[in-house]
Structures are given as structure tokens and as C-alpha cells.
Amino acid sequence: MRDRADRQGDMTGMDRRAFVAAACAMGLWLAAGSSVARAHAQQPPRTRPGRDSTDPAPSEPAPVPPGYFAWAALSDRVLFAPGDGGNALLLLAPRGGACALVDAKMPYTATTLRREAEQRGGTIETVINTHHHLDHIGGNLAFSADTRIVAHANAKPRVAPQLERLRQFLKSGVRTVSNSDGINKEQALKDAEALAAAADTIAAERWAPTQTFSGRIGSANLGAMPIDLHQVGAGHTDNDVIVHAPQLDVVHMGDLLFHNLYPFIDRDSGARVRDWIKTLKYAKRLCKPKTIVVPGHGDVTDVKGIDGMIEYFETSMDFVQKQIRQKKPREEVVAMTVPGQESRGFEHLRERAMGAMYDELMG
């Protein structure tokens, strides 16, 4: 990380548990049902641009076995892994030799995620966390000893308070993997069992970013390829990072984008919907019509997915404000569904989202 980089660098109660459980369930549903994942379960052979035609043909790479995750090739150097937490993205360097991983899923998949990512992309040079929630930083523990983990400065102090929750998910991960419908889960189950056995000995530092940036924009290089990191302000949390790889024409939004789902608005971590809308509009300016847009949860989309999130928030805030003007009590407003938004998934988050918007508007 260049600009202003330094080497210094929970969801609450039932709602947090419900959200993380739903995130896992959503990931498994995506792995089984996403049309993208079904069509591209394995990475195509990587090309190495610039090889002279007189050079000896490279040997065929060893075939990559199907993984626990339903890896999807979104382009020749962009791989997507849904399931077991937030959506992860693997970005491959132009001439091979290194890759960057965006988001690291749930704790119990840490070992599995690293092995499968490296089978498909080679050495992982950088892990980028889009924010501090445990379904996005859980896999950090498999990388922190020898790989830089980059996040916004506000994320680092929010990791340690999650330590017991992170350990709990390591312990419960054996059951989660065993009950999953993920293919080829035998090795993933062994990985989860080993992590569960060591859970009580793993310190919070194993999940913390090793490098942070402050200010609006940071950057990380992958070979000669820039990866731009944008932290515009409070949104889903106070440390959301938009990850933009211009050469690959891909943007990972983290949980700033719940595509066609009700969002988790984490007011305890600094979420502000009005600023979230501004951040989404900023993200739109990074996109071209065909830019690949990866949400934190939900199916891969394009700039229209960002438009849909903006429309949800603007419509919902206007609706809630109208109810406030009519002096309707909070409990009545929370139970309402905004007209036109009935088809969103993550229904269990609808009332929480309505309550968060009501509280923000009431000041």
C-alpha cells in the first residue's frame, strides 16, 4: 500500500448471529444456484501475454480439482468464490506469479480458501478486507503470518472485540461444513476440524490487518497492475473499502452492496444511510457500462446493481420520513414494507433496516 500506508496497520446479540448465519446460508445458496457458478466451476488456463511465438510452448498446467467453493471465472484474470460468508474475489496479475484476494470469508474456511485460491491463482501477494465483519475477515488467519492484509485504518481496532465470536465460529465450523451441500467437502471438513482444535489458542492478531491506509484513496500494486482502494465515508460501517482494479474492469463493493437483498445497516459500527447513498454514487463514477460489480452478498452484477441499491435507500428513506411526519410510532414503521421493495431477499433484515433508517432520520 503506497499513499499514507502504515504498518500499524459486533454485530450485536441475536441480530448479529442471524446476519452471519444468513450470510453463510446465502453463500451456500449461491454456490448451488448461481447461474454464473454453475457455468464456470473452474478457472480456464491462464495466458501469459507477450510470449514470443518462437518460444517453446509452455507445459500444460496440472488440472485443478473441483473445490469446496464454486469458483467462477468472471474473466480470464478474475475469479469469484461465493458461499460461507461474503463474496471473495481473486485478481490475477498480468503475467502470473502473484494474485490478490479480496475478502476472506468465514473463519472455519480459512485453510480451504487459501489452498483453493493458490491452486487457481498462484502465490497470494495481498489480501484486501473490504471491512471488519467476521464473515469477510475470517480467513485472514490463514494468511497473516506471511501475506500482507490491507484494510482501512478504522477496521483494525474493530477486530479484537470480535475474538470470542471468531473462535466460536471456528468451533462450530465443523458442523457447518459437514451439513453443507458444497461439493468435495471432505478436505474442507478436515481443515475445519484442525482449526476447531486450535481455536482457543488463536490470538486476535491473526485476524487483524497488517497494513492500513487512512484518507480517501489508497493503492496496492499487483505486479504492474494498480488496485485502487476507496474509502469515501460511513456507509455499511465506518471502514468500508471499494476495491477497483481498472485494468480488469472490476469493482468489489463489499457490503456497500447487498444485491437484491435487504442490507445490514450496522449503526454500532458507524453506519449512516445518507452517507451510504453518497458512497454508492461515488462508486458509480468508477464504473463503465460493462464493469463487473461484485457485491458483498448476492449475485455478481454491473453498474445497474449499484443503481438498484441507491433506489432502495432513497425510496425507503423517503417512505420512512413520510411515516415520521405522520407521527407513526417506531414499532409500526419497523413492521412496514416499502412499496416496490417486496421481492428483496434477506427478509430477516428488513425490520432492522427500517429501524435503522427511522433512528437515523429521528437523529
VMD Tcl script that draws the C-alpha trace (Angstrom):
set ca {
  {0.00 0.00 0.00}
  {1.58 3.32 -1.01}
  {-0.27 6.51 -0.07}
  {-0.34 7.15 3.66}
  {0.07 3.45 4.30}
  {1.38 2.33 7.66}
  {2.40 -0.91 9.28}
  {0.37 -0.26 12.37}
  {-1.74 -1.24 10.35}
  {-20.07 -6.86 16.52}
  {-22.85 -7.36 15.05}
  {-24.75 -7.40 18.43}
  {-26.78 -10.13 20.04}
  {-29.33 -12.07 18.09}
  {-29.23 -9.76 15.06}
  {-25.54 -10.36 14.56}
  {-25.91 -14.10 14.83}
  {-28.85 -14.05 12.47}
  {-26.93 -11.98 9.96}
  {-23.83 -14.18 9.95}
  {-25.92 -17.34 9.78}
  {-27.86 -15.85 6.90}
  {-24.64 -14.84 5.18}
  {-23.46 -18.43 5.33}
  {-26.79 -19.73 4.10}
  {-26.87 -17.18 1.32}
  {-23.38 -18.19 0.24}
  {-24.33 -21.85 0.07}
  {-27.44 -20.98 -1.92}
  {-25.31 -19.01 -4.35}
  {-22.87 -21.90 -4.68}
  {-25.70 -24.24 -5.55}
  {-27.91 -21.94 -7.57}
  {-25.95 -19.12 -9.18}
  {-26.01 -19.38 -12.94}
  {-22.51 -17.92 -13.05}
  {-21.16 -20.53 -10.64}
  {-22.84 -23.38 -12.48}
  {-21.39 -22.23 -15.78}
  {-17.83 -21.64 -14.53}
  {-16.97 -24.03 -11.74}
  {-13.27 -23.99 -12.62}
  {-10.75 -21.45 -13.86}
  {-9.71 -21.68 -17.54}
  {-6.00 -21.98 -18.34}
  {-4.14 -18.74 -17.69}
  {-2.49 -16.95 -20.58}
  {0.81 -15.11 -20.44}
  {0.61 -12.11 -22.76}
  {3.74 -11.17 -24.65}
  {5.28 -14.63 -25.12}
  {7.20 -14.76 -28.39}
  {5.69 -17.23 -30.86}
  {9.12 -18.86 -31.30}
  {9.38 -19.68 -27.59}
  {8.74 -23.29 -26.63}
  {5.14 -23.87 -25.78}
  {4.64 -23.89 -22.02}
  {3.80 -27.18 -20.44}
  {0.15 -27.73 -19.67}
  {-0.66 -26.76 -16.09}
  {-1.73 -29.53 -13.78}
  {-5.53 -29.78 -13.71}
  {-7.15 -28.02 -10.78}
  {-9.50 -30.33 -8.88}
  {-13.02 -29.10 -8.18}
  {-13.08 -27.25 -4.89}
  {-15.30 -26.80 -1.89}
  {-16.13 -23.34 -3.24}
  {-17.90 -22.95 -6.58}
  {-15.15 -20.86 -8.19}
  {-16.42 -18.86 -11.17}
  {-14.31 -17.25 -13.91}
  {-15.77 -13.77 -14.45}
  {-13.00 -13.02 -16.97}
  {-9.62 -14.56 -17.76}
  {-7.97 -12.95 -14.70}
  {-10.91 -12.51 -12.33}
  {-12.22 -15.42 -10.25}
  {-15.21 -15.28 -7.92}
  {-15.98 -17.51 -4.92}
  {-19.43 -17.33 -3.30}
  {-20.53 -19.10 -0.15}
  {-19.58 -19.36 3.54}
  {-19.55 -15.63 4.17}
  {-19.07 -12.63 1.93}
  {-18.24 -12.98 -1.75}
  {-14.49 -13.34 -2.34}
  {-12.65 -12.21 -5.46}
  {-9.30 -13.43 -6.78}
  {-7.43 -11.00 -9.04}
  {-4.58 -12.41 -11.15}
  {-1.52 -10.40 -12.09}
  {-0.93 -9.71 -15.82}
  {1.98 -12.11 -16.22}
  {1.29 -14.56 -13.45}
  {3.30 -15.20 -10.33}
  {1.04 -13.44 -7.85}
  {-2.55 -12.63 -7.09}
  {-4.68 -10.58 -4.72}
  {-7.63 -11.88 -2.74}
  {-10.48 -9.55 -1.83}
  {-12.26 -10.67 1.36}
  {-11.58 -13.86 3.27}
  {-14.94 -15.37 4.25}
  {-15.76 -17.21 7.49}
  {-13.07 -18.35 9.96}
  {-13.62 -22.10 9.53}
  {-12.88 -21.96 5.78}
  {-9.54 -20.14 6.18}
  {-7.24 -23.05 5.28}
  {-9.53 -24.24 2.50}
  {-9.81 -20.78 0.99}
  {-6.05 -20.26 0.83}
  {-5.35 -23.67 -0.69}
  {-8.05 -23.38 -3.35}
  {-7.18 -19.77 -4.21}
  {-3.50 -20.64 -4.65}
  {-4.35 -23.69 -6.75}
  {-6.14 -21.37 -9.15}
  {-4.05 -18.21 -8.99}
  {-0.59 -18.94 -7.59}
  {1.07 -17.03 -4.78}
  {-1.23 -14.66 -2.93}
  {0.62 -11.39 -2.54}
  {-2.11 -9.34 -0.87}
  {-5.39 -9.90 0.95}
  {-7.76 -6.93 1.00}
  {-10.54 -6.70 3.59}
  {-13.49 -4.56 2.48}
  {-14.47 -4.05 6.15}
  {-14.12 -5.65 9.58}
  {-17.13 -8.01 9.81}
  {-16.12 -11.56 10.65}
  {-17.67 -13.10 7.52}
  {-15.17 -11.01 5.50}
  {-12.05 -11.25 7.71}
  {-12.46 -14.83 8.99}
  {-9.93 -16.33 6.59}
  {-7.25 -13.78 7.48}
  {-5.76 -16.21 9.98}
  {-4.51 -18.42 7.13}
  {-2.59 -15.51 5.58}
  {-1.44 -13.17 8.35}
  {1.87 -14.92 9.05}
  {3.33 -14.35 5.58}
  {0.97 -12.18 3.50}
  {0.10 -8.52 3.82}
  {-3.52 -7.93 4.76}
  {-4.77 -4.49 3.83}
  {-7.76 -2.63 5.25}
  {-8.84 0.86 6.18}
  {-7.39 2.18 9.44}
  {-10.81 2.18 11.11}
  {-11.09 -1.59 10.64}
  {-8.12 -2.65 12.75}
  {-9.42 -1.65 16.21}
  {-12.74 -3.36 15.46}
  {-11.14 -6.81 15.10}
  {-10.10 -7.62 18.68}
  {-13.61 -7.16 20.17}
  {-14.78 -9.96 17.85}
  {-12.24 -12.50 19.13}
  {-14.65 -14.74 21.03}
  {-17.13 -14.70 18.17}
  {-14.36 -15.63 15.73}
  {-13.31 -18.53 17.96}
  {-16.92 -19.67 18.31}
  {-17.27 -19.86 14.56}
  {-14.08 -21.90 14.33}
  {-15.60 -24.39 16.76}
  {-19.00 -24.54 15.07}
  {-17.47 -24.68 11.60}
  {-17.06 -28.45 11.64}
  {-20.82 -28.88 11.89}
  {-21.43 -26.16 9.30}
  {-19.14 -27.76 6.71}
  {-20.44 -31.24 7.49}
  {-24.04 -30.10 6.92}
  {-23.26 -28.06 3.82}
  {-24.13 -29.11 0.30}
  {-20.78 -27.93 -1.01}
  {-19.13 -30.39 -3.36}
  {-15.82 -32.05 -2.44}
  {-16.12 -31.07 1.19}
  {-14.01 -33.90 2.63}
  {-10.79 -31.87 2.71}
  {-12.66 -28.75 3.84}
  {-14.03 -30.78 6.75}
  {-10.52 -31.88 7.76}
  {-9.37 -28.25 7.55}
  {-12.27 -27.12 9.73}
  {-11.56 -29.84 12.31}
  {-7.92 -28.73 12.63}
  {-8.94 -25.10 13.07}
  {-11.58 -26.00 15.65}
  {-9.00 -27.92 17.68}
  {-6.73 -24.86 17.79}
  {-9.48 -22.26 18.25}
  {-8.74 -21.29 21.87}
  {-5.05 -20.67 21.11}
  {-5.53 -18.28 18.17}
  {-4.99 -14.63 19.09}
  {-6.87 -11.65 17.69}
  {-3.73 -10.50 15.84}
  {-4.11 -13.45 13.46}
  {-7.26 -11.81 12.08}
  {-6.09 -8.20 12.12}
  {-4.89 -6.31 9.02}
  {-1.12 -5.97 8.81}
  {-1.23 -2.79 6.73}
  {-3.76 0.05 6.81}
  {-4.45 3.26 4.97}
  {-6.24 6.42 6.01}
  {-7.81 9.12 3.93}
  {-9.93 8.68 0.87}
  {-7.81 6.63 -1.52}
  {-5.07 4.07 -1.08}
  {-3.45 1.80 -3.63}
  {-1.83 -1.60 -3.86}
  {0.18 -2.89 -6.82}
  {-0.16 -6.43 -8.11}
  {2.82 -6.80 -10.38}
  {2.49 -3.76 -12.64}
  {-1.27 -3.61 -12.11}
  {-2.74 -0.98 -9.78}
  {-5.55 -1.80 -7.39}
  {-7.24 1.32 -6.07}
  {-8.87 1.34 -2.64}
  {-11.55 3.95 -1.97}
  {-12.93 4.75 1.48}
  {-15.43 7.54 0.93}
  {-17.06 7.76 4.35}
  {-19.51 5.97 6.60}
  {-21.84 3.54 4.87}
  {-22.45 -0.05 5.94}
  {-19.75 0.64 8.59}
  {-17.15 3.36 9.13}
  {-14.43 1.40 7.29}
  {-15.96 0.14 4.02}
  {-13.49 -0.05 1.14}
  {-14.41 -0.08 -2.55}
  {-11.80 -2.17 -4.41}
  {-11.27 -1.12 -8.04}
  {-8.92 -2.87 -10.49}
  {-9.16 -0.60 -13.57}
  {-7.16 -2.86 -15.90}
  {-9.52 -5.74 -15.14}
  {-12.62 -3.51 -15.19}
  {-13.89 -4.96 -11.92}
  {-15.17 -3.34 -8.72}
  {-15.71 -5.20 -5.44}
  {-18.20 -3.25 -3.32}
  {-18.05 -5.29 -0.13}
  {-21.20 -4.88 1.94}
  {-21.87 -1.46 0.49}
  {-23.85 -3.55 -1.99}
  {-26.38 -6.18 -0.95}
  {-27.59 -7.05 -4.43}
  {-31.38 -7.56 -4.42}
  {-31.22 -8.19 -0.66}
  {-32.21 -6.19 2.39}
  {-28.99 -4.68 3.77}
  {-27.45 -4.95 7.20}
  {-27.11 -1.38 8.49}
  {-24.53 -1.60 11.28}
  {-25.17 1.57 13.26}
  {-22.98 0.25 16.09}
  {-20.06 0.39 13.62}
  {-20.81 3.88 12.33}
  {-23.28 3.16 9.50}
  {-25.13 6.18 8.08}
  {-27.57 5.67 5.24}
  {-27.38 9.21 3.88}
  {-23.60 8.88 3.57}
  {-24.01 5.36 2.21}
  {-26.03 6.79 -0.69}
  {-23.22 9.26 -1.42}
  {-20.69 6.43 -1.42}
  {-22.78 4.42 -3.87}
  {-22.97 7.41 -6.21}
  {-19.20 7.77 -5.93}
  {-18.80 4.07 -6.83}
  {-20.93 4.56 -9.92}
  {-18.37 7.01 -11.26}
  {-15.73 4.27 -11.14}
  {-17.80 2.04 -13.41}
  {-18.20 1.73 -17.15}
  {-21.29 0.10 -18.68}
  {-19.62 -3.34 -18.72}
  {-17.70 -3.11 -15.45}
  {-18.05 -6.27 -13.35}
  {-19.53 -5.28 -9.98}
  {-19.18 -7.76 -7.13}
  {-21.44 -7.27 -4.10}
  {-20.63 -8.38 -0.59}
  {-23.71 -10.61 -0.75}
  {-25.83 -11.60 -3.72}
  {-25.12 -12.33 -7.37}
  {-22.46 -10.60 -9.45}
  {-23.91 -7.63 -11.31}
  {-22.91 -4.43 -13.12}
  {-23.48 -0.72 -12.51}
  {-27.23 -1.35 -12.58}
  {-26.85 -3.24 -9.32}
  {-25.48 -0.08 -7.70}
  {-28.40 1.88 -9.16}
  {-30.78 -0.60 -7.54}
  {-29.17 -0.12 -4.13}
  {-29.38 3.66 -4.45}
  {-33.02 3.42 -5.45}
  {-33.77 1.15 -2.48}
  {-32.24 3.57 0.01}
  {-33.70 6.74 -1.50}
  {-37.17 5.24 -1.76}
  {-37.00 3.75 1.73}
  {-35.70 6.91 3.40}
  {-38.46 8.95 1.75}
  {-41.05 6.39 2.84}
  {-39.82 6.32 6.45}
  {-39.63 10.12 6.58}
  {-43.27 10.28 5.45}
  {-44.29 7.96 8.30}
  {-42.39 10.11 10.78}
  {-44.19 13.23 9.57}
  {-47.47 11.38 10.15}
  {-46.23 10.72 13.71}
  {-46.41 6.96 13.40}
  {-44.59 5.14 16.21}
  {-41.32 3.34 15.58}
  {-42.75 -0.14 16.13}
  {-45.38 0.47 13.46}
  {-42.88 1.84 10.95}
  {-40.45 -1.02 11.52}
  {-43.12 -3.56 10.63}
  {-43.86 -1.91 7.26}
  {-42.56 -2.94 3.85}
  {-41.61 -0.18 1.43}
  {-43.78 -0.39 -1.71}
  {-41.80 -1.76 -4.63}
  {-39.19 -3.45 -2.41}
  {-41.15 -6.58 -1.50}
  {-39.06 -9.01 -3.56}
  {-35.73 -8.48 -1.80}
  {-34.04 -11.40 -0.11}
  {-32.65 -11.47 3.44}
  {-36.17 -10.81 4.73}
  {-34.94 -11.24 8.31}
  {-33.00 -7.96 7.90}
  {-35.98 -5.91 6.67}
  {-37.23 -4.76 10.07}
  {-33.73 -3.99 11.30}
  {-33.08 -1.88 8.19}
  {-36.35 0.01 8.68}
  {-35.49 0.63 12.31}
  {-32.01 1.88 11.45}
  {-33.40 4.35 8.91}
  {-36.07 5.52 11.38}
  {-33.43 6.11 14.07}
  {-31.14 7.99 11.69}
  {-33.91 10.27 10.49}
  {-35.05 10.94 14.06}
  {-31.48 11.96 14.90}
}
mol new
graphics top color blue
foreach p $ca { graphics top sphere $p radius 0.5 }
foreach p [lrange $ca 0 end-1] q [lrange $ca 1 end] { graphics top cylinder $p $q radius 0.2 }
display resetview
